[in-house]
Amino acid sequence: MRKQRHFYVPISILSIFHFTSTVSITPSPGHISTFSVLLPPFSLSAICCSEPLGMKSGHIQDFQITASSVFRTLNMDMFAWEPRKARLDKQGKVNAWTSGHNDQSQWLQIDLLIPTKITGIITQGAKDFGHVQFVGSYKLAYSNDGEHWKIYQDEKQKKDKVFQGNFDNDTHRKNVIEPPIYARHLRILPWSWYGRITLRSELLGCAAED
């Protein structure tokens, strides 16, 4: 009885396409093994249009970042967790946005100034003087005029998409947005949280096609 042979086949960037390919490998003279490889579907947007849009770098300026409310530790302005601080990996004692209220009507808004293709988002929590705080899940809303908003939908379930957020205060949590959002304005809508609603973030994408 012929022994089964198992081979490791590295999958290259071609795995972004979805197809079945028959591959022949010759491990030794006179022995040929043939098998099929099913490569998973993957969006080209996540590969070709996933540049950081500027939250961490500062390319997105402070005036472009607004929020529903702001928390102040000890009610002091010097400890205000303002939206402009909602930048991925921001350091310092007050280094994130924290909402003034813990409810599902809160939001962090980013004005990208021009219509933009948004393909991903990275979120992060923070600590308020040792107290761990983060957003555990969130929705996304988008707009081109800043007045009329649409909530991003789960295409399969035909309802609002709830994205998985963070599990601690410092780990990056990346979510791919597929299909992408095409908009000038984006809102992150916290849906569940630990401690207080607290966010540091980065958006991924590229300029929208004409």
N, C-alpha and C positions, 0 to 999 in steps of 0.2 A: 504493500500500500504506500503510495507516494505521500511524503510528509508535506504538510502545509508550510509555506514560507511566508513570513511577515516582513514587510519592508516599511521603513519610515520615509515618507515623501514630503519634503518641505513645500508648503504652499506659498507661492510668491504673491506679488501684488495683483496678479491675474485673478485672484480669488474674489475680487470685487464683482466679477461677472458670475452669473448663475448658469452653469451648464454641467453636463455630464461628459467626462472625457475618458476614453479607454487608453490605458497606458501599458506599455510592454517594458519589462525590465529583465535583463539577462544577468542573474547573479553569478553564474558560472557557465562555461561552455556546455551547450546542449540542454540547458534548463531555462525555460522561458515561462515567466509568470505574467498573466494578464488579469487586470482588475479594473474596476471603474471607480472614479473619484467624483463625488458630488460636491461641488464647490458652493458655499453658501451665498445667498443674495446679499448684496451690500450696495449702498448708495454711493454713486460717484461724488455727490455733493460733500459727503463726509471726508473724501480724500482731496478733492480739487478746490474746495471752498471752505476752509476751516481755519482761517487765520484769526488770531486774537484781534478784536475790534478796538481795543484801547482802554478798557477799564483799568487794567494793571499798569500799563505804560503811561497813562495820563493823556493819551491821544483824545480820549473822550474827556472833555473838560468838566470841571465841577458844576458849572451852570446847566449842563446837560442831564444831570442826575437829580431827580426830585423824589419825594415820597409823601405818603399819606399823613405821616406823623413822625415825631422824633422823641426818643427817650433821653432824659437827662439824669444821670446818676446823681443822687443826693439833690436833685433839682437845681444843679449848678450848670451854667452855660459852658464852663470849661470842660465839663464831662458830657457834652452833647454828642450823641451817636448819630451824626448827620448823614444824609444820603450820599454826600460827596465822599464819604469814607468807605463806601461799599465796594472797595476795590480788592480784587484777589491778592492774597498774601500781604495786605497792608499791615504794617507793624505799629507798635505803640500801645499805650494803655487803653486808648479809645480808638479802635482800629476797624470799625465796621458800622453799618447802619443797623440801628435797633428802633423798632416802631414804638410810639408812645402808648399804644394799646395792643393787647393780645387778642385779636379777633380776625375773622376771615375777610374783613373789609379793608385790610391793610395792603399797601402795594409799594413797590420800588419801581420807578419809571426811568427809562433811559431814552433820550432823544438823540438819534443818530444823525440828525440834521438832513439827511437825504435818504430816499428809499434804499434799503439794504437787504441783502439775502442773508438770513440768519439761520445757520445750520446746527448750532450747538450752544450749550451754556454750561459753565462750570460754577458751582456754588461752594461756599465754605462758611463755617460758623465763626465764633469768636468767644472770648472770655471777658466778662465784666468783673474785674478785680477778683479773679479766681473762680467765678461762677460760669460754668459751661452753658452756652446758649447757641442754638442753631435751628434752622428750618428743616423739618423732616420730610415735607412734601410741599409741592406748589403747583399752581397752574400758570399759564402764560396768556396774556392778552396783547393784542397788537392793533395799531392804528396808523393811518397816514396823516390825519389832521389833528390828532391829539384830543379829539372830542368824541368821536364815534369809535367804539372799541368792539373787537371780536375776540372771544376766548378760543384758544387753539383747541381743536377737536381731535379726538381719537377716531381715525377714519374707520376702523373696524367696528368699534362699539357705538359709533355715532353719538358720542357724548363728550363732555369736557375731558381733556387729557390731564391726568394727575401725574406729575413727574416725581420720581423718587428723589428726595433730597439727601441731607447729611445724617450721619450717625454720631458725629462728635464735633468738636469746635474747630478742628484744624485740617482734616483730610479734604482733599479736593473731590468733589462728586461731579462727574461729567455726564451730561445727557445729550444725545444726538437728536436733533429736531428734523424728523423725516415724515412727511415732506417739509421742506424748509418754509420759513416765514419770510414773506416779502413785505417789509414795512419800514417806516421811519421811526415810529415809536414802539417800544416794548415795555410791558409791565410784568414784573414777577409778582404773583399773587400767593403769598404764603397760605398753606392749607392746614398744615400741622407743624408743631414746633416743640422744642424742649427749652425750658426756662423762659426766655423771651424771644420774640421774633427777631432774629439777628442774621445779617447776610454780608458776606463779601462775595464778589462775583466777577466773572468775565464772560463776554459774549464771543462766539465764533461765527465766522462767515466771510463774506466778500461783497464787493459792489454788485448791486442788482444788474442783471443783463438788460440791455435796452429792448 
